[in-house]
Amino acid sequence: MRLKILLLIFLSFDLFCQKSNTLELNPYLDKQEPVVIETEYFKNYDDKESYNPYKVEYSVIKRNGEIIKAEKIRFFSVYNEGLAVAFDEKMNSLCYVDENLKKIIDFKGKNRHSLSLSSFFDGLAWIKEKYQDPILINKANEKLAICNGCSSVKIYSEGLAAFKNNQGRWGFIDNRGNVKFLLPEDVFYVSNFSDGLAQFYLNNSEPYGSCFKFGYVDKAGKVVINPIFTHCTHADETILHGIDDDISIFKNGYAKILNQGSLGAGIINKKGEIVIDTIYKEIKFQKNGFLLYEDDDDNFTFKEIPEKSFADFSNSDKENELNYNFYPIKKNGKYGYFNSNHKAVLPPIYEYAKYFFLNYAQVSFNGKDKLIDKSGKVIYNYPVSPLIEVYIYNEPWLDYIEGGGLHHNFIVPGYWSDQN
């Protein structure tokens, strides 16, 4: 089921009641990209309660703030590197579109029943026709490599892509399709590389409501942190529903871990040493430290890390401060925003303010809901009808394709599955 970040809410929720639904931005998404807005129209409250919109429309907020309406275009991913996976309903074909809705690559006559597409990363994307090996392409739709004998493949990250072969074994390939190394047979899932390391999860005989041990490997396939940490799924989740690549990936030498899977968050370094105990409700990465949340009321402390530990943070984010996470702070009954340097950037003038997602946030000013960018500029004024709901479209980038059958279904955001 698609996860959404609700932007239009006619009920008056307090910001802190929204904390549990806040997503920490994936590092791939924490940069300026075109943003898709989804608008749903309902005839009455019963239809709304049963989620039965009579019309769904999409619009795109371009990087210059201009909003254009998407006619007969349905989106299957957010934008990454300026392109999104979409479906041309008029021509019944999958395509990649830019922020002007121009089809950059058009797979004429191919739909979700016959073709899988990943998002573009580092100028590369995977395409996979049913029963065929995945093919690596660039933005000119030139075929660069084939993942021979691969049942699954992930996007490239730091020059390597994770794949699963037809025998069910995970490994990594380079951008020419050459196998760099295979992981042991008891590894059932791996993450992308981040900060030089990738997570691997050990197999478990129970597919539902289970806990899994994980560790880390380097780009030579060497285990550098033994699988001593635990991630748990809930009873109603499948294996992959319970694994989020952003939970424990390394960023600038540190990774967030969860005590016994979900009881408390802490921080480890690349030696596998716990440097912040697993006692916090939530931890968010900032430019020069961490926000440590102690409870559901958004009470936090700021833990500063020496700047040298984050020496290449500004380079990886192109020194664009607007690309860092902003977070709301309440002062004298009004909300404003601090940036990742823990400095005030937007004054406390809003009745309520939500976390930024894809560089935009919903706020209330003088009793009216608005969408602002990180300069505080109003990008969008919300309709007032309770039978119209507006969302930032949050079908994440497609980082994983898996093939073999007739139908494509989302198992988790960013995960394709072909089922017979």
C-alpha positions in Angstrom: 0.0 0.0 0.0 1.4 3.4 -1.0 2.7 5.5 1.8 1.7 9.2 1.6 2.6 12.3 3.5 -0.7 14.1 4.0 -0.5 17.8 3.2 -4.1 18.8 3.3 -5.8 18.0 6.6 -9.0 19.8 7.5 -8.8 18.5 11.1 -6.6 20.6 13.3 -3.8 18.3 14.2 -1.0 19.6 16.4 2.5 19.3 15.0 3.7 17.0 17.7 0.8 14.6 17.1 2.3 14.1 13.7 5.7 13.0 14.9 5.2 9.3 14.5 4.2 9.7 10.8 7.3 11.8 10.0 9.7 10.3 7.5 13.4 11.0 7.7 14.6 11.9 4.3 16.6 9.4 2.4 19.9 11.0 1.5 19.1 10.4 -2.2 16.0 12.5 -1.8 17.4 15.3 0.4 18.2 17.6 -2.5 16.2 19.8 -4.8 14.1 17.9 -7.3 10.8 18.6 -9.0 7.9 17.5 -6.7 4.7 15.8 -7.7 1.4 16.9 -6.1 -1.5 14.5 -6.0 -5.0 15.9 -5.6 -8.0 13.6 -4.8 -11.6 14.6 -5.2 -14.5 12.9 -3.3 -18.2 13.3 -3.8 -19.1 12.8 -0.2 -17.7 11.8 3.2 -18.7 8.1 2.8 -16.5 8.0 -0.3 -13.7 9.7 1.5 -14.0 7.3 4.4 -13.8 4.3 2.1 -11.1 6.0 0.0 -13.1 6.1 -3.2 -12.1 9.3 -5.1 -14.0 10.1 -8.3 -11.0 11.9 -9.7 -7.2 12.0 -9.1 -5.1 14.6 -10.6 -1.3 15.2 -10.6 0.7 18.4 -10.8 4.4 19.1 -10.8 6.2 21.8 -8.8 9.1 22.6 -11.0 12.5 23.5 -9.5 11.8 27.2 -10.2 8.5 27.0 -8.2 6.2 27.0 -11.2 3.3 24.5 -11.0 2.1 22.7 -14.1 -0.8 20.2 -14.4 -0.1 16.7 -15.7 -2.7 15.7 -18.2 -3.2 11.9 -18.7 0.0 11.2 -16.8 0.1 8.9 -13.8 3.3 8.9 -11.7 4.9 5.7 -10.4 7.9 7.4 -8.6 9.1 10.6 -7.3 11.7 12.6 -9.3 15.3 11.7 -9.0 18.0 13.3 -11.1 15.3 15.3 -12.8 13.3 12.3 -14.1 10.3 10.3 -12.8 8.8 7.0 -13.8 5.4 7.7 -15.2 2.6 6.1 -17.3 1.1 7.8 -20.3 -2.6 6.9 -20.0 -3.4 8.1 -23.5 -0.7 6.1 -25.2 -0.8 3.2 -22.7 3.0 3.2 -22.2 5.6 3.6 -19.5 8.1 6.5 -19.8 10.5 8.7 -18.0 9.4 12.3 -17.9 11.2 15.5 -16.9 9.8 18.4 -14.9 8.1 19.8 -18.0 6.4 16.5 -18.5 8.3 15.9 -21.6 8.9 12.2 -22.3 12.7 11.7 -22.3 12.5 8.0 -22.8 9.2 6.5 -24.1 8.7 2.7 -24.0 5.9 2.6 -26.5 3.4 -0.2 -26.0 5.1 -1.3 -22.8 3.1 -1.1 -19.5 3.5 -2.4 -16.0 2.5 -5.9 -17.1 5.4 -6.2 -19.4 8.2 -3.9 -18.2 9.8 -2.8 -14.9 11.8 0.4 -14.6 14.0 1.7 -11.8 14.7 5.4 -11.1 17.9 7.0 -12.4 20.9 7.2 -10.1 24.2 8.5 -11.2 22.7 8.7 -14.7 21.9 5.0 -14.8 18.7 3.0 -14.5 17.6 -0.7 -14.8 14.9 -1.8 -17.2 13.5 -5.4 -17.2 11.1 -7.0 -19.5 9.2 -10.0 -18.2 11.3 -13.2 -18.2 14.4 -11.3 -19.4 17.6 -10.3 -17.6 17.8 -6.7 -16.4 19.4 -4.2 -18.7 21.4 -1.1 -17.6 20.7 2.1 -19.6 21.7 5.7 -19.5 19.5 8.8 -20.1 19.9 8.4 -23.8 18.4 5.0 -23.5 21.7 3.4 -24.6 22.2 -0.2 -23.3 25.4 -0.3 -21.2 25.3 -3.7 -19.5 23.2 -6.8 -18.7 22.9 -8.4 -15.3 23.1 -12.0 -16.6 21.2 -14.6 -14.6 19.8 -12.0 -12.2 16.4 -12.4 -10.8 16.7 -9.0 -8.9 18.9 -6.0 -9.1 19.1 -2.7 -7.2 20.2 0.7 -8.3 23.9 1.7 -8.4 25.3 3.4 -5.3 29.0 4.3 -5.0 29.8 2.4 -8.2 28.2 -0.9 -7.2 24.8 -2.5 -7.5 23.4 -5.3 -5.4 21.9 -8.2 -7.3 20.3 -11.6 -6.5 21.0 -14.4 -9.0 18.6 -17.1 -10.1 19.9 -19.4 -7.3 18.8 -16.8 -4.7 22.3 -15.6 -3.8 23.1 -12.0 -3.3 26.2 -10.2 -4.5 27.4 -6.9 -6.1 28.3 -6.0 -9.7 30.1 -3.0 -11.2 28.7 -0.7 -13.9 29.9 -3.1 -16.6 27.8 -5.9 -15.2 30.9 -7.8 -13.8 30.4 -9.6 -10.6 32.6 -8.1 -7.9 31.8 -10.6 -5.1 29.0 -12.9 -3.8 27.8 -13.0 -0.3 27.3 -16.2 1.8 24.2 -18.2 1.1 22.6 -17.4 4.4 22.3 -13.7 3.5 18.8 -13.0 2.3 18.9 -9.3 1.8 21.4 -6.4 1.4 21.3 -2.7 1.3 22.9 -0.3 -1.2 26.4 1.0 -0.4 26.5 4.2 1.6 29.7 5.8 3.0 31.6 2.7 1.8 29.6 0.1 3.6 26.5 -2.1 2.9 24.2 -3.9 5.3 23.6 -7.6 5.0 20.8 -9.5 6.7 21.1 -13.1 7.8 18.4 -15.6 6.9 15.7 -16.6 9.3 13.3 -19.5 9.0 10.3 -17.4 10.1 9.0 -15.1 7.4 6.6 -13.1 9.5 7.1 -11.1 12.7 10.8 -12.0 12.9 14.0 -10.5 14.1 17.1 -10.6 11.9 20.8 -10.1 12.6 22.7 -7.7 10.4 26.2 -6.5 9.8 28.2 -4.6 7.2 30.6 -5.4 4.3 33.0 -3.2 2.5 33.4 -2.9 -1.3 35.8 -5.9 -1.3 33.1 -8.1 0.2 34.9 -8.2 3.6 32.8 -8.3 6.7 33.9 -5.3 8.7 31.2 -5.2 11.3 29.9 -8.6 12.4 26.1 -9.3 12.3 25.5 -8.6 16.0 22.8 -6.0 15.6 19.1 -6.8 15.3 16.2 -5.6 13.2 12.7 -6.8 13.9 9.6 -6.9 11.8 6.1 -6.7 13.2 3.7 -9.6 13.2 1.7 -8.3 10.2 4.8 -7.5 8.1 6.6 -9.5 5.5 10.3 -9.7 5.7 11.0 -6.7 3.4 8.2 -4.6 4.9 10.2 -4.6 8.1 13.5 -3.6 6.5 14.2 0.0 5.7 17.5 0.8 4.1 17.5 4.2 5.7 17.4 2.7 9.3 21.0 1.7 9.6 22.9 3.0 6.6 26.2 4.9 7.3 26.3 8.6 6.8 29.6 10.4 7.4 31.0 7.6 9.6 27.9 6.9 11.7 24.8 4.8 11.5 21.6 4.6 13.4 20.7 1.3 15.1 17.6 0.1 17.0 17.9 -1.7 20.3 16.2 -5.1 19.8 14.8 -3.9 16.5 12.6 -1.1 17.7 12.9 -0.4 21.5 15.4 2.5 21.3 17.6 4.3 18.8 21.4 4.7 19.1 24.4 5.5 17.0 27.4 3.3 16.0 30.7 4.2 14.3 32.5 2.2 11.6 34.2 0.0 14.1 30.7 -1.2 15.3 31.1 0.6 18.6 28.1 2.2 20.1 28.8 5.9 20.5 25.3 7.0 21.5 23.4 4.5 23.7 20.1 3.0 22.3 17.8 4.8 24.6 16.2 7.4 22.4 12.8 7.4 20.8 14.3 8.8 17.5 17.6 10.2 16.2 17.9 12.5 13.2 21.1 13.2 11.4 22.1 16.9 11.1 25.1 18.6 9.5 27.3 18.6 12.6 25.6 16.3 15.0 22.4 14.6 15.9 18.9 15.5 17.3 18.2 13.0 20.1 14.4 12.7 20.7 13.5 11.5 24.1 9.8 11.0 23.8 6.8 11.4 21.4 6.4 15.1 22.4 9.4 16.1 20.2 11.5 17.0 23.2 15.1 16.7 22.0 18.7 17.5 22.8 21.4 18.3 20.2 24.5 16.2 20.3 27.3 17.9 18.4 30.0 15.9 16.7 33.4 17.5 15.9 33.3 19.1 12.5 36.1 17.0 11.2 33.9 14.0 11.5 31.7 15.5 8.9 34.4 16.8 6.7 32.9 15.8 3.4 29.2 16.4 4.3 29.1 19.8 2.6 30.7 18.4 -0.5 28.2 15.5 -0.8 25.4 18.1 -0.4 27.1 20.6 -2.7 27.3 23.2 0.1 23.7 24.1 -0.5 22.3 24.8 2.9 18.7 24.7 1.6 19.2 21.0 0.9 19.8 20.2 4.6 16.9 19.1 6.8 14.9 21.9 8.5 12.9 21.1 11.6 10.2 23.0 13.4 10.7 24.7 16.7 7.9 26.2 18.8 8.5 29.6 20.4 6.0 31.8 22.2 3.1 29.8 20.8 4.3 30.0 17.1 6.4 27.7 15.0 9.5 28.5 13.0 12.4 26.4 11.6 16.0 25.6 12.5 18.4 24.2 9.9 20.9 21.3 10.2 23.5 23.7 11.7 21.0 24.1 14.6 20.5 27.7 13.6 17.1 29.6 13.2 16.3 30.0 9.5 12.6 30.8 9.4 11.0 33.0 12.1 8.2 31.7 14.4 5.2 33.1 12.6 3.1 29.9 11.9 0.2 28.5 13.9 1.6 25.1 13.1 4.3 23.7 10.9 5.2 20.3 9.6 8.5 18.7 8.8 10.0 19.4 5.4 9.7 16.7 2.9 11.2 17.0 -0.6 12.2 20.6 0.4 8.6 21.7 1.0 6.5 21.9 4.2 2.9 22.6 5.1 2.3 25.4 7.5 -0.7 27.4 8.7 -0.5 31.2 8.5 -3.4 33.4 9.6 -5.6 30.3 9.7 -4.9 29.2 6.1 -2.9 26.2 5.0 0.0 26.8 2.7 2.9 25.0 1.1 6.3 26.8 1.6 9.8 26.2 0.4 12.9 26.5 2.5 13.2 30.2 1.9 9.7 30.6 3.4 8.1 31.5 0.0 4.5 30.4 -0.4 4.4 27.9 -3.3 0.8 26.7 -3.0 -2.4 27.8 -1.3 -4.6 24.9 -0.3 -8.2 24.5 -1.2 -10.6 24.8 1.7 -13.0 22.0 0.8 -12.8 19.0 3.2 -13.7 16.8 0.2 -10.5 17.6 -1.6 -7.2 16.2 -0.3 -3.8 17.3 -1.5 -0.6 15.3 -0.9 3.0 15.5 -1.8 3.3 12.4 -3.9 5.5 9.9 -2.0 5.8 6.8 -4.0 9.5 6.6 -3.5 12.1 6.2 -6.2 12.2 2.7 -7.6 15.5 1.2 -6.5 14.8 -2.5 -6.9 13.3 -4.6 -9.7 12.6 -8.3 -9.5 11.2 -10.3 -12.4 9.7 -13.5 -13.6 5.9 -13.2 -14.0 3.0 -11.4 -15.6 2.1 -8.7 -13.2 4.1 -6.0 -11.4 3.1 -5.1 -7.8 4.6 -2.9 -5.2 5.7 -5.0 -2.2 7.3 -2.1 -0.4 8.0 1.4 -1.7 10.8 1.2 -4.2 10.4 -2.6 -4.7 9.1 -4.2 -7.8 7.8 -7.8 -7.8 6.5 -9.9 -10.7 4.0 -12.4 -9.5 2.5 -15.3 -11.5 
